[in-house]
Amino acid sequence: MKKLVSLILAMALVLSLGLVSFAEEAPVEITFWHAMGGVNGEAITAMIEDFNAQYEGKIKVNYEYQGSYDDAFAKIQAAGINAIPCDLMQVYDIGTRFMIDSGWVKPMQEFIDAEGFDVSVIEPNIAAYYTVDGTLYSMPFNSSTPILYYNKTAFEAAGLDPEVSPKNFDEIYEMATQIAESGAAQYGFGMGNYGWFFEQWTGKMGKNYVNNNNGRGTDYATAVEFDSNGAGHDILSVWKKFVGDPDTAVAPYLNQGNDDAKQAFINGDIAITLESTAALKTLLSNVGDSFEIGVGYFPNINADDVGGVSVGGGSLWAFNTGDEAREAATWEFVKFMTNPENQAFWNAQTGYFPVNVQAQDTDTFKANVEQYPQFQVALDQLHDSAPEYAGGLLSVFSQARASVQTYTEKLVSGEIADVDECVEKLAAEINDAIEMYNLTNY
């Protein structure tokens, strides 16, 4: 029976797209919501227009920019199941648990199984994030990890080896002190107060952010674990030492988010910072010839941490519209956006990973890495991680990130003086949000 259903689905994909003899009919139109602005928006628009040109008369993708990740996510939540406004949507990583729970989506696994699509072409450490109980729910598209950026010119001026990046915060502290004392930069280090980093450091320690196998078990997450496993204490202790304690501080407070830290790095005010791989092209373009940018792996909190990084960014989610032709057209578009050449183009234009492993064999990818070898370091970091560090799933991750940033700010400002008290209050606030969501939705 399963084989019969798969065969019928596969035939429907072909027939509904009009790839046999329906060229005279109007094209199947689908609507795609995305959250890419600026340079990234220009790149995604070029890819969509290329698809529309290649599939003229068969499929037309109507695309709509919905603002930031948060803006787009809020709009789809407000729409609800009875008024889903699109066929495909780009959703950020932390929306994964909600999207699965919503019941609105058609898992990519269904398309994959129906066609016999070779999912091994998708980077395994990226696919792992969006896979739950063996089901790939969404197709990875714009995936990134955080990496360390440093000013090679300032390193050399401070007497540091410009080819060696710091691997943990003990090394960052030593280098930052030397850079500032030498006058090579105003500050040796600075980072934005970004909740994503907190999640990454927890994974780099090999620890869980939430319970029930980091929200990936047979049950959903009911509470955080970073308060009991030591991750929260170690992370906020770094913030206290680097920024919050006047006796040890070597870095300025650069506010919530990453914009101010990014600008400070571009200006040369700080010599080491942390940012997404997706910021690489932007930083290279803005820095220009002012100084040479080096990149390194996202630093460990502790020298002996043995975990790995997980991906951020976003993925493509198909909605269960009940319209076979539109769903088939949606799958065709997803395959196009993630094929090797398009992913090589996407990587070169934006800095996001090429999620298709075959993209690394294209001339586009090879030429870009030859010109900007920093891209290869980012990819090496991804490959040196493992699916077990894919990251947690949590229904209220957007609120949790905001809480992390709020309490980090309270700690470095002195509003909360004690690290352990800060961890306790942070955990309590997130646990309250989890409990409220679970009571309402499960």
C-alpha positions as CSV (number, residue, x, y, z in Angstrom):
1,M,0.0,0.0,0.0
2,K,2.8,2.4,0.9
3,K,4.5,1.8,-2.5
4,L,1.2,2.4,-4.3
5,V,0.7,5.7,-2.4
6,S,4.2,6.8,-3.2
7,L,3.7,5.9,-6.9
8,I,0.5,7.9,-7.0
9,L,2.2,10.9,-5.4
10,A,5.1,10.8,-7.8
11,M,2.7,10.7,-10.8
12,A,0.8,13.6,-9.3
13,L,4.0,15.6,-9.0
14,V,4.7,15.2,-12.8
15,L,1.1,15.6,-14.0
16,S,0.2,18.6,-11.8
17,L,3.2,20.5,-13.0
18,G,2.1,20.1,-16.6
19,L,5.4,18.6,-17.6
20,V,3.7,16.1,-19.9
21,S,1.4,17.9,-22.2
22,F,-0.3,20.8,-20.5
23,A,1.9,23.6,-21.7
24,E,-1.2,25.4,-23.1
25,E,-2.7,25.7,-19.6
26,A,-2.1,28.6,-17.2
27,P,1.0,28.1,-15.0
28,V,0.6,26.9,-11.4
29,E,1.1,29.9,-9.2
30,I,2.5,29.6,-5.7
31,T,3.3,32.2,-3.0
32,F,6.6,32.3,-1.2
33,W,7.2,34.4,1.9
34,H,10.8,35.2,2.8
35,A,12.7,37.3,5.3
36,M,15.8,38.4,3.3
37,G,16.5,42.1,2.9
38,G,19.5,44.0,1.6
39,V,22.2,42.0,-0.3
40,N,20.6,38.7,0.8
41,G,17.3,39.9,-0.6
42,E,18.8,40.8,-3.9
43,A,20.4,37.3,-4.1
44,I,17.2,35.4,-3.3
45,T,15.2,37.6,-5.8
46,A,17.7,36.7,-8.5
47,M,17.3,33.0,-7.8
48,I,13.5,33.2,-7.9
49,E,13.4,35.2,-11.1
50,D,15.7,32.6,-12.7
51,F,13.3,29.9,-11.6
52,N,10.3,31.8,-13.1
53,A,12.2,32.2,-16.4
54,Q,13.1,28.5,-16.6
55,Y,9.6,27.4,-15.7
56,E,7.7,30.0,-17.7
57,G,4.3,28.7,-18.6
58,K,4.4,25.9,-16.0
59,I,5.1,27.4,-12.6
60,K,5.1,31.0,-11.3
61,V,6.5,31.9,-7.9
62,N,5.0,35.1,-6.4
63,Y,7.4,36.2,-3.7
64,E,6.8,38.6,-0.8
65,Y,9.3,40.0,1.6
66,Q,7.9,39.9,5.1
67,G,10.4,41.9,7.1
68,S,12.6,40.3,9.8
69,Y,12.5,36.7,10.9
70,D,10.4,37.8,13.9
71,D,8.1,39.9,11.8
72,A,7.5,37.0,9.3
73,F,7.0,34.5,12.1
74,A,4.5,36.7,13.9
75,K,2.5,37.1,10.7
76,I,2.2,33.4,10.1
77,Q,1.2,32.8,13.7
78,A,-1.4,35.5,13.5
79,A,-2.8,34.0,10.3
80,G,-3.5,30.6,11.7
81,I,-4.5,27.4,10.0
82,N,-7.7,28.7,8.4
83,A,-6.0,31.6,6.6
84,I,-2.5,30.4,5.6
85,P,-1.4,33.1,3.1
86,C,1.4,31.3,1.3
87,D,2.5,27.9,0.0
88,L,6.1,28.1,1.2
89,M,7.8,30.1,3.9
90,Q,11.3,30.8,5.1
91,V,11.3,30.4,8.9
92,Y,14.2,30.9,11.2
93,D,15.7,28.0,13.1
94,I,14.0,28.7,16.4
95,G,10.6,28.6,14.8
96,T,11.0,24.8,14.2
97,R,9.2,23.4,17.2
98,F,6.2,25.7,16.7
99,M,6.0,24.9,13.0
100,I,6.0,21.2,13.8
101,D,3.4,21.5,16.6
102,S,1.2,23.7,14.4
103,G,0.0,20.9,12.2
104,W,0.0,23.3,9.3
105,V,3.0,22.0,7.4
106,K,3.6,19.3,4.8
107,P,6.9,17.8,5.9
108,M,9.6,17.8,3.2
109,Q,10.1,14.1,4.1
110,E,6.8,13.3,2.3
111,F,8.1,14.8,-0.9
112,I,11.5,13.1,-0.5
113,D,9.9,9.7,0.1
114,A,7.5,10.1,-2.8
115,E,10.2,11.0,-5.3
116,G,13.0,9.0,-3.9
117,F,15.0,12.2,-3.6
118,D,18.6,11.6,-2.4
119,V,18.6,13.5,0.9
120,S,22.3,12.6,1.4
121,V,23.2,15.6,-0.8
122,I,22.1,17.9,2.1
123,E,24.8,18.7,4.6
124,P,24.1,16.1,7.4
125,N,25.0,18.5,10.3
126,I,22.5,21.0,8.9
127,A,19.7,18.5,8.1
128,A,20.1,17.1,11.6
129,Y,18.7,20.4,13.1
130,Y,15.4,20.1,11.1
131,T,15.0,16.3,11.5
132,V,12.9,15.0,14.4
133,D,12.1,11.3,14.8
134,G,13.6,10.6,11.4
135,T,11.4,13.1,9.6
136,L,13.0,16.1,7.8
137,Y,10.3,18.7,8.4
138,S,11.8,21.6,6.4
139,M,14.4,22.0,3.7
140,P,17.6,23.7,4.9
141,F,18.2,26.8,2.9
142,N,20.0,29.8,4.5
143,S,22.1,28.0,7.2
144,S,24.9,29.6,9.2
145,T,26.9,29.1,12.4
146,P,28.7,31.8,14.4
147,I,32.4,32.2,13.9
148,L,35.2,34.4,15.3
149,Y,36.3,37.3,13.3
150,Y,39.6,39.1,14.0
151,N,41.7,42.0,12.6
152,K,44.9,40.5,11.3
153,T,46.5,43.9,10.9
154,A,45.8,44.7,14.6
155,F,47.2,41.3,15.7
156,E,50.4,41.9,13.9
157,A,50.7,45.4,15.3
158,A,50.2,44.0,18.8
159,G,52.9,41.4,18.3
160,L,50.5,38.5,17.9
161,D,50.6,35.9,15.2
162,P,48.1,37.0,12.6
163,E,47.6,33.4,11.4
164,V,46.5,32.1,14.8
165,S,43.0,32.9,16.1
166,P,42.0,32.3,19.8
167,K,40.2,29.1,20.5
168,N,38.7,29.8,23.9
169,F,38.0,32.7,26.2
170,D,41.1,32.3,28.2
171,E,43.1,32.9,25.0
172,I,40.8,35.8,24.0
173,Y,41.4,37.5,27.3
174,E,45.1,37.3,27.0
175,M,45.1,38.5,23.4
176,A,42.5,41.3,24.0
177,T,44.7,42.6,26.9
178,Q,47.8,42.6,24.7
179,I,46.0,44.4,21.8
180,A,44.6,47.1,24.0
181,E,47.9,47.7,25.8
182,S,49.8,48.0,22.5
183,G,47.3,50.5,21.2
184,A,46.6,48.4,18.1
185,A,42.9,48.9,18.8
186,Q,40.9,50.6,21.5
187,Y,39.6,47.3,22.7
188,G,41.0,43.8,21.9
189,F,37.5,42.2,22.0
190,G,33.9,43.0,21.9
191,M,30.7,41.0,21.2
192,G,27.0,41.7,20.9
193,N,24.6,40.5,23.5
194,Y,22.9,37.9,21.3
195,G,20.9,35.0,22.7
196,W,21.9,32.7,19.9
197,F,25.5,32.7,21.3
198,F,24.2,31.4,24.6
199,E,22.7,28.4,22.9
200,Q,25.8,27.8,20.9
201,W,28.1,27.9,23.9
202,T,25.8,25.4,25.7
203,G,26.3,23.1,22.7
204,K,30.0,23.7,22.6
205,M,30.1,22.3,26.1
206,G,28.3,19.3,25.0
207,K,25.3,20.1,27.2
208,N,21.6,20.5,26.7
209,Y,19.8,23.8,26.8
210,V,16.5,22.1,27.7
211,N,15.4,18.8,29.0
212,N,13.9,15.7,27.2
213,N,17.0,15.3,25.0
214,N,17.2,19.0,24.2
215,G,13.5,19.0,23.2
216,R,14.2,16.2,20.6
217,G,13.0,13.3,22.7
218,T,9.7,11.4,22.7
219,D,8.2,14.4,24.6
220,Y,8.5,18.1,24.2
221,A,10.8,20.2,26.5
222,T,9.3,21.2,29.9
223,A,12.2,23.1,31.4
224,V,15.7,24.4,30.8
225,E,18.7,22.5,31.9
226,F,21.4,25.2,31.6
227,D,20.7,26.2,35.2
228,S,21.5,22.7,36.6
229,N,24.2,21.5,34.2
230,G,26.5,24.5,34.7
231,A,26.3,25.9,31.2
232,G,24.5,29.1,32.3
233,H,27.0,29.7,35.1
234,D,30.0,29.4,32.9
235,I,28.6,31.5,30.1
236,L,27.4,34.4,32.3
237,S,30.7,34.2,34.3
238,V,32.5,35.1,31.0
239,W,30.2,38.1,30.6
240,K,30.9,39.2,34.1
241,K,34.6,38.9,33.7
242,F,34.9,40.6,30.3
243,V,32.4,43.3,30.6
244,G,30.6,43.5,34.0
245,D,33.5,43.6,36.6
246,P,35.5,46.9,36.5
247,D,38.5,45.1,37.9
248,T,38.7,42.6,35.1
249,A,36.8,44.1,32.2
250,V,38.6,44.2,28.8
251,A,35.6,44.7,26.5
252,P,32.9,47.4,26.1
253,Y,29.2,46.5,26.3
254,L,27.9,46.7,22.7
255,N,24.2,46.4,23.4
256,Q,21.7,43.7,22.5
257,G,21.9,42.2,19.0
258,N,25.0,42.3,16.8
259,D,24.7,45.6,14.9
260,D,26.8,47.7,17.2
261,A,29.5,45.0,17.6
262,K,29.7,44.6,13.8
263,Q,30.1,48.3,13.3
264,A,32.7,48.6,16.0
265,F,34.7,45.8,14.2
266,I,34.4,47.5,10.8
267,N,35.6,50.8,12.4
268,G,38.6,49.1,13.9
269,D,37.6,49.9,17.4
270,I,37.6,46.2,18.5
271,A,40.0,43.6,17.1
272,I,38.1,40.4,17.8
273,T,34.4,39.8,17.6
274,L,31.8,37.1,17.1
275,E,29.3,37.0,14.3
276,S,27.4,34.7,11.9
277,T,29.1,33.1,8.9
278,A,26.3,35.0,7.0
279,A,28.0,38.3,7.9
280,L,31.2,37.4,6.2
281,K,30.5,38.9,2.8
282,T,29.1,42.1,4.4
283,L,32.2,42.5,6.7
284,L,34.6,41.9,3.8
285,S,32.8,44.5,1.7
286,N,32.6,47.1,4.4
287,V,36.2,46.7,5.7
288,G,37.6,46.7,2.2
289,D,41.3,47.5,2.3
290,S,41.2,49.0,5.8
291,F,42.6,45.8,7.3
292,E,42.7,42.1,6.7
293,I,40.0,40.0,8.2
294,G,40.8,36.6,9.7
295,V,38.3,34.0,10.8
296,G,38.4,31.2,13.3
297,Y,36.1,28.7,14.9
298,F,33.5,30.0,17.4
299,P,35.4,30.0,20.7
300,N,34.8,27.6,23.6
301,I,33.9,29.0,26.9
302,N,36.3,26.6,28.6
303,A,39.5,25.2,27.2
304,D,38.4,21.6,27.6
305,D,34.9,21.9,26.1
306,V,34.2,19.1,23.6
307,G,30.9,19.8,22.0
308,G,30.0,21.4,18.6
309,V,28.1,24.2,16.9
310,S,24.6,24.1,15.6
311,V,23.1,26.0,12.7
312,G,21.1,29.1,12.7
313,G,19.6,30.9,9.8
314,G,16.4,29.5,8.3
315,S,14.8,26.8,6.2
316,L,11.9,26.4,3.8
317,W,8.6,25.1,5.1
318,A,5.8,23.9,2.8
319,F,2.2,24.3,4.0
320,N,-0.4,21.6,3.7
321,T,-2.8,23.4,1.4
322,G,-4.6,20.4,0.0
323,D,-3.9,21.6,-3.5
324,E,-1.8,18.9,-5.2
325,A,-0.7,21.0,-8.1
326,R,0.5,23.8,-5.9
327,E,2.2,21.4,-3.5
328,A,4.0,19.7,-6.4
329,A,5.1,23.1,-7.7
330,T,6.3,24.1,-4.3
331,W,8.5,21.0,-4.2
332,E,9.9,21.7,-7.6
333,F,10.8,25.2,-6.5
334,V,12.5,23.9,-3.3
335,K,14.6,21.5,-5.3
336,F,15.7,24.4,-7.6
337,M,16.6,26.7,-4.7
338,T,18.8,24.0,-3.1
339,N,20.5,22.5,-6.2
340,P,24.3,22.6,-6.3
341,E,24.7,25.6,-8.6
342,N,22.2,27.8,-6.8
343,Q,23.6,27.0,-3.5
344,A,27.1,27.8,-4.7
345,F,25.7,31.2,-5.9
346,W,23.9,31.7,-2.6
347,N,27.0,31.0,-0.6
348,A,29.2,33.3,-2.7
349,Q,26.6,36.2,-2.5
350,T,25.7,35.9,1.2
351,G,28.1,33.8,3.2
352,Y,25.4,31.3,4.1
353,F,26.6,27.7,3.8
354,P,25.9,25.9,0.6
355,V,23.5,23.3,2.0
356,N,24.0,21.0,-0.9
357,V,27.3,19.2,-0.6
358,Q,27.6,19.0,-4.4
359,A,27.9,22.7,-4.5
360,Q,31.5,22.4,-3.4
361,D,32.3,20.8,-6.8
362,T,31.0,23.8,-8.8
363,D,33.3,26.4,-10.4
364,T,31.3,29.1,-8.6
365,F,32.2,27.7,-5.2
366,K,35.8,27.0,-6.0
367,A,36.3,30.5,-7.4
368,N,34.8,32.1,-4.4
369,V,36.9,30.2,-1.9
370,E,40.0,30.9,-3.8
371,Q,39.2,34.6,-3.6
372,Y,37.9,34.5,0.0
373,P,39.5,31.6,1.8
374,Q,37.6,32.6,5.0
375,F,34.5,30.9,3.5
376,Q,36.4,27.5,3.8
377,V,37.1,28.0,7.5
378,A,33.4,28.4,8.2
379,L,32.6,25.3,6.3
380,D,35.4,23.3,8.1
381,Q,33.9,24.3,11.4
382,L,30.5,22.9,10.3
383,H,32.1,19.6,9.2
384,D,34.0,19.3,12.4
385,S,30.8,19.3,14.4
386,A,28.4,16.4,14.6
387,P,24.6,15.9,14.4
388,E,24.4,15.2,18.1
389,Y,25.1,18.9,18.6
390,A,22.3,20.0,16.3
391,G,20.8,22.2,19.0
392,G,17.7,22.3,21.1
393,L,14.1,22.6,20.0
394,L,11.9,24.8,22.1
395,S,8.4,26.2,21.4
396,V,9.2,29.6,23.0
397,F,12.8,30.1,21.8
398,S,12.2,33.6,20.6
399,Q,11.1,34.6,24.1
400,A,13.9,32.7,25.6
401,R,16.5,34.5,23.5
402,A,15.0,37.8,24.5
403,S,15.2,36.8,28.2
404,V,18.8,35.7,27.8
405,Q,19.7,39.1,26.5
406,T,17.7,40.9,29.1
407,Y,19.4,39.1,32.0
408,T,22.8,39.3,30.5
409,E,22.4,43.1,30.4
410,K,21.2,43.1,34.0
411,L,24.3,41.3,35.0
412,V,26.9,43.4,33.2
413,S,25.1,46.6,34.3
414,G,25.2,45.6,37.9
415,E,21.5,45.4,38.4
416,I,22.0,41.8,39.3
417,A,25.4,41.4,41.0
418,D,25.7,37.6,41.4
419,V,26.1,35.2,38.4
420,D,24.2,32.4,40.1
421,E,21.3,34.6,41.0
422,C,21.1,35.8,37.4
423,V,21.1,32.2,36.1
424,E,18.3,31.3,38.5
425,K,16.1,34.2,37.6
426,L,16.7,33.7,33.9
427,A,15.8,30.0,34.1
428,A,12.7,30.8,36.1
429,E,11.5,33.3,33.5
430,I,12.0,30.9,30.6
431,N,10.4,28.0,32.5
432,D,7.3,30.1,33.1
433,A,7.0,30.8,29.4
434,I,7.5,27.1,28.6
435,E,4.9,26.0,31.1
436,M,2.3,28.6,29.8
437,Y,2.9,27.4,26.2
438,N,2.7,23.8,27.0
439,L,-0.5,24.2,29.1
440,T,-2.1,26.1,26.1
441,N,-1.0,23.9,23.3
442,Y,-0.5,20.3,24.6
